């Protein structure tokens, strides 16, 4: 996110927050806020999912490894 986008997003957040406190936040403004806030989270979600997949591959041994261990007993 560039500095200009960050400043614009921060200004929008301040506007939405003020409207929410005053009780004047519209459904359309809520939708805009959710879209804006989620836009920056797409890459974080993807990175998190990739990390979980890698961790699962490491944590779950293969069937061949398990059978080899049983054969050694």
C-alpha beads as a LAMMPS data file, in Angstrom:
LAMMPS data file: protein, C-alpha beads

73 atoms
72 bonds

1 atom types
1 bond types

-500.0 500.0 xlo xhi
-500.0 500.0 ylo yhi
-500.0 500.0 zlo zhi

Masses

1 110.0

Atoms # bond

1 1 1 0.000 0.000 0.000
2 1 1 1.438 3.338 -0.981
3 1 1 1.602 6.359 1.289
4 1 1 -1.169 8.136 -0.647
5 1 1 -3.472 5.137 -0.314
6 1 1 -2.654 4.821 3.363
7 1 1 -3.482 8.467 3.985
8 1 1 -6.715 8.123 2.021
9 1 1 -7.677 4.950 3.886
10 1 1 -6.919 6.572 7.245
11 1 1 -9.066 9.559 6.326
12 1 1 -11.917 7.261 5.270
13 1 1 -11.632 5.284 8.501
14 1 1 -11.834 8.486 10.504
15 1 1 -14.935 9.528 8.570
16 1 1 -16.618 6.138 9.034
17 1 1 -15.733 6.076 12.724
18 1 1 -17.177 9.559 13.269
19 1 1 -20.379 8.629 11.434
20 1 1 -20.659 5.422 13.498
21 1 1 -20.275 7.328 16.773
22 1 1 -22.857 9.875 15.671
23 1 1 -25.213 7.103 14.545
24 1 1 -25.287 8.318 10.959
25 1 1 -23.229 5.549 9.314
26 1 1 -25.173 4.246 6.311
27 1 1 -25.273 0.683 5.032
28 1 1 -23.417 1.836 1.922
29 1 1 -20.656 3.375 4.052
30 1 1 -20.402 0.109 6.017
31 1 1 -20.025 -1.815 2.775
32 1 1 -17.300 0.575 1.616
33 1 1 -15.495 0.190 4.931
34 1 1 -15.608 -3.610 4.819
35 1 1 -14.351 -3.659 1.216
36 1 1 -11.532 -1.246 1.999
37 1 1 -10.435 -3.066 5.116
38 1 1 -10.604 -6.505 3.512
39 1 1 -8.667 -5.391 0.431
40 1 1 -5.451 -5.245 2.427
41 1 1 -6.112 -8.613 4.041
42 1 1 -6.296 -10.725 0.868
43 1 1 -2.559 -11.249 0.685
44 1 1 -2.360 -11.897 4.430
45 1 1 -5.032 -14.578 4.110
46 1 1 -3.157 -16.221 1.247
47 1 1 0.132 -16.138 3.163
48 1 1 -1.529 -17.599 6.228
49 1 1 -3.111 -20.396 4.202
50 1 1 0.230 -21.232 2.574
51 1 1 1.948 -21.335 5.964
52 1 1 -0.712 -23.676 7.334
53 1 1 -0.271 -26.031 4.376
54 1 1 3.496 -26.120 4.879
55 1 1 3.093 -26.762 8.598
56 1 1 0.646 -29.578 7.927
57 1 1 3.049 -31.236 5.485
58 1 1 5.785 -31.149 8.088
59 1 1 3.597 -32.356 10.954
60 1 1 1.939 -35.291 9.142
61 1 1 4.344 -38.137 8.313
62 1 1 3.821 -40.068 5.100
63 1 1 2.174 -43.470 5.104
64 1 1 5.428 -45.057 3.900
65 1 1 7.291 -43.658 6.907
66 1 1 4.650 -44.991 9.287
67 1 1 4.753 -48.445 7.696
68 1 1 8.553 -48.465 7.838
69 1 1 8.388 -47.731 11.556
70 1 1 5.927 -50.598 12.065
71 1 1 8.146 -52.958 10.088
72 1 1 11.055 -52.172 12.403
73 1 1 9.144 -53.270 15.523

Bonds

1 1 1 2
2 1 2 3
3 1 3 4
4 1 4 5
5 1 5 6
6 1 6 7
7 1 7 8
8 1 8 9
9 1 9 10
10 1 10 11
11 1 11 12
12 1 12 13
13 1 13 14
14 1 14 15
15 1 15 16
16 1 16 17
17 1 17 18
18 1 18 19
19 1 19 20
20 1 20 21
21 1 21 22
22 1 22 23
23 1 23 24
24 1 24 25
25 1 25 26
26 1 26 27
27 1 27 28
28 1 28 29
29 1 29 30
30 1 30 31
31 1 31 32
32 1 32 33
33 1 33 34
34 1 34 35
35 1 35 36
36 1 36 37
37 1 37 38
38 1 38 39
39 1 39 40
40 1 40 41
41 1 41 42
42 1 42 43
43 1 43 44
44 1 44 45
45 1 45 46
46 1 46 47
47 1 47 48
48 1 48 49
49 1 49 50
50 1 50 51
51 1 51 52
52 1 52 53
53 1 53 54
54 1 54 55
55 1 55 56
56 1 56 57
57 1 57 58
58 1 58 59
59 1 59 60
60 1 60 61
61 1 61 62
62 1 62 63
63 1 63 64
64 1 64 65
65 1 65 66
66 1 66 67
67 1 67 68
68 1 68 69
69 1 69 70
70 1 70 71
71 1 71 72
72 1 72 73
